[in-house]
Amino acid sequence: MEHLKKIIVSIELNEEEIELGELVSDDKRIYFKYYSSFIKRGLEISPVKLKSDDTIHHANETPFDGLFGVFADSLPDGWGKLVLDRTLAARGIAIDEVTVLDRLAYVGSNGMGALTYKPEMEPDVLALLHPELDEIAKAAHQIITGTATDGVDELYQLCGSSGGARPKIMVGYYSDSNQLIGTAKRLPDGYQHWLIKFPGSNDLPDIANIEFAYYKMALDAGIEMSESKLFKGRSGRAYFGTKRFDRDGNKRLHLHSAAGLMHDNFRLSTMDYGHIMDCAFRLENDVRAYEKILRLAAFNVFAHNRDDHSKNFSFLMDETGTWKTSPAYDLTFSGSGHGMHSTMIMGESQNPSKKHLMQLADYFKINNAGKIIDQVQTVVLNWETYAELSEVSKESKARISKVIG
């Protein structure tokens, strides 16, 4: 295949598409330069690593293969990357020859957040495909196990550029009629952009119910989350779905992960919750940002969510350039590859406790830290009630109770 040498990057804010600059590859490095017209707007899409100026920028090869983190955030990871690779392979394209600029072109305008990439390469399939969740779950399982032969393009179209390890699709959801349609650049009136997850190969059978119980638990612990619900397939099996917080109707919000913002390799991270706190405060310019992250850290400690890596914290920017910490996401009972928290708390990742949370709070001078931490712990200790309300199996309820009770 002929590789792309240049991509024009745009950002869609308040339904206006604004060209912001271009990425150029010379086979050794990838360069980026903002357009002067965008610089005049005074917006900062990546204020830590990619300041808006007239410099020709280039990033290090690591951690994002020569891309700046703000563009790497657009690329599919985990499940989304697997589906894209299978899609390309089915077309006879050698995966090891596909460059990061090629991948951005496949993302095109279908990525998370507000960034879009041209020229755009899209599969020629029907966007408004009516998804049947059991069939998609079956197809996802086949792709994971390597047995899928048909429908890969259709599944990729539904996936968009979804990140994370678990299979997931992007859909339009109309709550009044409980109707799902495949995602599209513009959804019909009344539909909202949602994301629906499916079990991974190592997940518990009732992982959707567990995540829904954690969602309810997190809300009662004072953590902001996007609206979520359990969707049912024809078989009656439940699938966890959540409204996308990078969309407001058909409007897009710029999304930037902590990993992308600070150029952290989330798979080999040495990041601490203190780094997340500092970043949130600098973007929001509000001391309440400290409390948000402390509350989330406490929840992850007490509820045993150890997959709390730096891609699982994000920030949103609107058309005025105002930043805020995104709603929390991917909160569920989980371990990690090394058995420790992916993000440290005051340098502790193996067995962080209330003591470490209080040390973190003292460092940032959070006056009501004890009250916040106690509130979160009290809610989590009521896990069994949330489990019963969410129809978690007796086996899973007991298994989790042994760890967090």
C-alpha positions in Angstrom: 0.0 0.0 0.0 1.1 3.6 -0.6 1.7 5.3 2.7 0.4 8.8 3.6 3.0 11.5 4.0 0.7 14.3 5.2 -2.5 14.5 7.2 -4.5 17.6 7.8 -5.8 17.7 11.4 -9.1 19.5 12.2 -11.1 20.0 15.4 -14.9 20.1 15.4 -16.2 22.4 18.1 -19.8 23.7 18.4 -20.4 21.8 15.1 -17.8 24.0 13.3 -14.9 22.2 11.7 -11.6 24.2 12.2 -8.4 23.1 10.5 -5.7 23.4 13.1 -2.5 22.1 11.4 -0.8 19.3 9.6 1.2 16.2 10.3 4.0 15.4 7.9 6.2 12.3 7.8 9.6 12.0 6.2 9.9 8.3 7.0 12.2 9.0 10.0 10.2 11.5 12.0 6.7 12.9 12.2 6.4 16.7 12.3 3.4 18.9 13.2 2.8 22.6 12.5 -0.2 24.7 13.6 -1.8 26.9 11.0 -1.5 30.6 11.8 -5.3 30.9 11.5 -5.7 28.5 14.3 -3.0 30.1 16.5 -5.0 33.3 16.3 -7.9 31.7 18.0 -5.9 31.3 21.2 -7.0 27.7 21.9 -4.6 25.1 23.4 -5.5 21.6 22.4 -2.5 20.1 24.3 -1.1 22.7 26.7 1.6 20.5 28.2 3.4 19.0 25.3 2.2 20.8 22.2 1.8 24.5 22.7 -0.1 26.5 20.1 2.7 28.5 18.3 4.3 28.7 14.9 7.1 26.2 15.7 7.6 23.0 13.7 7.1 20.4 16.4 8.3 16.8 16.6 7.8 14.3 19.4 10.1 11.6 20.7 9.7 8.1 19.3 8.4 7.0 22.6 5.9 6.5 24.0 3.6 7.1 21.0 5.6 6.0 17.9 6.6 9.6 17.1 3.2 11.1 17.6 2.2 13.7 20.1 -0.1 12.3 22.8 -3.0 14.5 21.7 -3.1 12.7 18.3 -2.2 9.3 19.8 -5.4 9.7 21.9 -7.4 9.4 18.6 -5.9 6.0 17.8 -7.8 2.8 18.8 -6.1 0.8 21.5 -6.7 -2.8 22.7 -10.0 -4.0 21.3 -10.3 -1.2 18.7 -6.8 -1.8 17.4 -7.5 -5.5 17.1 -10.6 -5.0 15.0 -8.9 -2.4 12.8 -6.0 -4.9 12.2 -8.4 -7.7 11.4 -10.2 -5.3 9.0 -7.0 -4.4 7.2 -5.8 -8.0 7.1 -9.0 -9.1 5.5 -8.3 -6.6 2.7 -4.9 -8.1 2.2 -3.0 -5.2 3.8 0.2 -6.2 5.8 -0.3 -5.0 9.3 3.4 -4.4 10.0 3.5 -2.0 7.1 0.7 0.3 8.3 2.1 3.6 9.7 0.6 5.7 12.5 -0.5 8.3 9.9 -2.2 5.5 7.9 -4.0 4.6 11.2 -5.1 8.2 11.8 -6.5 8.2 8.3 -8.6 5.1 9.1 -9.9 6.9 12.2 -10.8 9.9 10.0 -13.8 11.6 11.6 -14.9 8.6 13.7 -12.6 8.9 16.7 -13.3 9.8 20.3 -13.2 13.5 21.1 -13.3 16.3 18.5 -10.2 15.8 16.4 -10.6 14.6 12.7 -8.1 13.6 10.1 -7.9 14.0 6.3 -7.5 12.3 3.9 -9.9 9.9 5.4 -10.2 6.2 4.7 -13.5 4.6 5.7 -15.0 1.2 5.1 -17.9 1.3 2.6 -20.6 -0.1 4.9 -24.0 1.1 6.0 -23.6 3.4 9.0 -27.2 3.1 10.3 -27.0 -0.6 10.9 -29.5 -1.8 13.5 -27.3 -3.6 16.0 -28.4 -6.8 17.7 -26.3 -7.1 20.9 -26.1 -10.9 21.2 -24.9 -11.2 17.6 -22.3 -8.4 18.1 -21.1 -10.1 21.3 -20.8 -13.4 19.4 -18.8 -11.7 16.6 -16.6 -9.9 19.1 -15.8 -13.3 20.8 -15.0 -14.8 17.4 -12.5 -11.9 16.7 -10.9 -12.4 20.1 -10.5 -16.1 19.5 -9.4 -15.6 15.9 -12.3 -17.5 14.3 -14.1 -14.5 12.7 -14.4 -14.6 8.9 -17.4 -12.4 8.0 -18.6 -9.0 9.1 -15.3 -7.6 10.3 -15.9 -4.3 8.3 -19.3 -3.9 9.8 -18.1 -4.4 13.3 -15.2 -2.0 12.8 -17.7 0.6 11.6 -19.6 0.2 14.8 -16.5 0.2 16.9 -15.3 3.6 15.7 -11.9 4.1 17.4 -12.9 2.7 20.7 -10.1 2.1 23.2 -9.6 -0.2 26.1 -9.2 -4.0 26.2 -12.8 -5.1 26.4 -14.9 -5.3 23.2 -17.2 -2.3 22.7 -19.2 -0.6 20.1 -20.4 3.0 19.5 -24.1 3.3 18.9 -26.9 5.8 18.7 -29.6 5.3 21.4 -33.1 6.7 21.6 -34.3 6.3 25.2 -38.0 6.9 24.5 -38.3 3.9 22.3 -35.2 2.0 23.7 -33.9 1.8 20.1 -30.3 1.3 19.0 -28.8 2.2 15.7 -25.2 2.1 14.4 -23.2 5.2 15.0 -23.1 7.9 12.4 -21.4 11.3 12.0 -24.8 12.9 12.7 -27.5 11.0 14.6 -31.2 11.5 13.9 -33.1 13.8 16.3 -33.7 12.3 19.7 -30.7 9.9 19.5 -27.6 10.2 21.7 -24.2 8.8 21.3 -23.6 5.8 23.6 -21.0 3.1 24.1 -21.8 -0.5 24.8 -19.3 -3.0 26.2 -19.1 -6.8 25.8 -17.3 -9.4 27.9 -13.6 -10.0 27.2 -12.1 -13.4 27.2 -11.0 -13.2 30.8 -14.1 -11.4 32.2 -16.6 -12.9 34.7 -19.9 -13.8 32.9 -21.8 -11.1 34.8 -19.1 -8.3 34.3 -21.8 -6.0 32.9 -23.8 -6.3 36.1 -20.7 -5.8 38.2 -19.8 -2.6 36.4 -23.3 -1.3 36.7 -23.2 -1.9 40.5 -19.9 0.0 40.6 -21.5 2.8 38.6 -24.3 3.1 41.2 -21.8 2.8 44.0 -19.6 5.6 42.5 -22.5 7.9 42.1 -23.4 7.5 45.8 -19.7 8.1 46.6 -20.0 11.6 45.1 -18.2 10.7 41.8 -19.4 12.3 38.6 -20.2 9.7 35.9 -22.0 9.7 32.6 -25.4 8.2 32.5 -25.2 4.4 32.3 -27.6 1.5 32.0 -27.8 -2.2 31.3 -28.9 -3.1 27.8 -30.4 -6.5 27.2 -29.9 -8.8 24.2 -32.6 -11.1 22.8 -31.2 -13.8 25.1 -31.8 -11.7 28.1 -28.0 -11.3 28.7 -27.0 -7.9 30.0 -24.4 -5.5 28.5 -23.1 -2.4 30.1 -23.7 0.8 28.3 -22.8 4.5 29.0 -23.6 7.8 27.4 -20.5 9.2 25.7 -19.3 12.4 27.5 -17.3 13.5 24.5 -20.6 14.2 22.7 -23.5 16.5 23.5 -26.1 15.5 21.0 -24.2 15.9 17.7 -21.7 18.4 19.2 -18.2 17.2 19.9 -15.9 18.0 22.9 -12.2 17.8 22.7 -10.9 14.8 24.7 -7.4 14.4 26.1 -6.3 11.5 28.3 -3.8 12.1 31.2 -1.5 9.6 29.3 -1.6 11.6 26.1 -1.4 15.0 27.9 1.7 14.1 29.9 3.2 11.6 27.4 3.0 8.7 29.9 3.4 5.2 28.7 0.3 3.8 30.5 1.5 0.2 30.2 4.8 1.0 32.0 3.7 3.9 34.0 5.3 5.5 37.0 2.5 8.0 37.4 1.1 9.0 40.8 -2.4 10.3 41.7 -0.5 13.4 42.7 0.4 14.0 39.0 -3.3 13.6 38.1 -4.3 16.1 40.8 -1.7 18.6 39.7 -2.8 18.3 36.0 -6.5 18.6 36.9 -5.8 21.8 38.9 -3.7 23.4 36.2 -6.4 22.8 33.6 -9.4 23.7 35.7 -7.7 26.4 37.8 -9.9 25.4 40.7 -8.8 23.7 43.9 -12.0 21.6 43.8 -10.2 19.6 41.1 -8.0 18.2 43.9 -11.1 16.8 45.7 -12.4 15.2 42.5 -9.2 13.2 42.1 -8.9 12.3 45.8 -12.5 11.0 45.8 -11.7 8.9 42.7 -8.5 7.6 44.2 -10.3 6.6 47.4 -12.9 4.7 45.4 -10.3 2.8 43.3 -8.5 1.8 46.5 -11.5 0.7 48.5 -13.4 -0.9 45.6 -10.3 -2.7 44.2 -10.1 -1.1 40.8 -6.4 -1.7 40.1 -6.7 -1.0 36.4 -6.5 2.7 37.1 -3.9 3.6 34.5 -3.3 7.0 33.0 -5.5 6.4 30.0 -8.4 6.0 32.4 -8.3 9.7 33.4 -9.3 12.3 30.9 -10.0 16.0 30.4 -12.5 17.8 28.2 -12.2 21.1 26.4 -15.1 23.1 24.9 -15.3 25.6 22.1 -14.2 28.4 24.4 -11.0 26.6 25.4 -12.3 25.9 28.9 -11.1 22.6 30.4 -12.6 20.3 33.0 -11.9 16.8 34.3 -14.1 14.3 32.5 -16.6 12.1 34.2 -15.1 9.0 35.6 -15.2 5.8 33.5 -14.1 2.2 33.5 -14.8 1.8 37.2 -15.2 -1.8 38.1 -13.6 -4.6 40.1 -10.3 -5.3 38.4 -6.7 -6.4 38.9 -3.7 -5.4 36.8 -1.0 -7.3 35.0 1.4 -6.9 37.9 -1.1 -7.2 40.7 -0.7 -3.6 41.8 -2.5 -0.3 41.2 -1.5 1.1 37.9 -1.3 4.6 39.3 0.5 5.0 42.6 -0.7 6.9 45.7 2.2 8.7 47.3 4.6 6.2 45.8 2.6 3.1 47.1 1.0 0.8 44.5 0.9 -2.6 46.1 -1.3 -2.0 49.1 -2.4 1.7 49.3 -4.6 2.5 52.2 -6.4 5.4 54.0 -3.0 6.4 55.3 -1.6 7.0 51.8 -4.8 8.8 50.8 -4.4 11.2 53.8 -0.8 11.8 52.9 -1.8 12.7 49.4 -4.5 15.0 50.7 -2.1 16.6 53.2 0.4 17.3 50.4 -2.3 19.2 48.4 -3.8 20.8 51.5 -7.3 19.3 51.1 -9.1 20.4 54.3 -12.1 18.1 54.2 -10.1 15.0 53.0 -11.0 12.8 56.0 -14.7 13.4 55.3 -14.4 12.6 51.6 -12.4 9.4 52.2 -14.8 8.2 54.9 -17.8 8.8 52.8 -16.3 6.8 49.9 -15.3 4.0 52.2 -18.8 3.8 53.8 -20.5 3.5 50.4 -18.1 0.8 49.2 -18.6 -1.2 52.3 -22.3 -1.5 51.3 -21.2 -3.3 48.1 -23.6 -6.3 48.6 -26.6 -4.0 48.4 -25.5 -2.6 45.1 -24.7 -6.1 43.9 -28.2 -7.3 44.7 -29.8 -4.3 43.0 -27.8 -4.9 39.9 -28.4 -8.6 39.8 -24.8 -9.6 40.3 -24.4 -13.4 40.7 -24.0 -14.8 44.2 -20.6 -16.1 43.2 -19.3 -12.7 42.0 -20.9 -10.9 44.9 -19.1 -13.2 47.4 -15.8 -13.1 45.5 -15.7 -9.3 45.5 -16.9 -9.1 49.1 -13.9 -11.1 50.2 -11.6 -8.5 48.7 -13.3 -5.2 49.5 -15.4 -6.1 52.6 
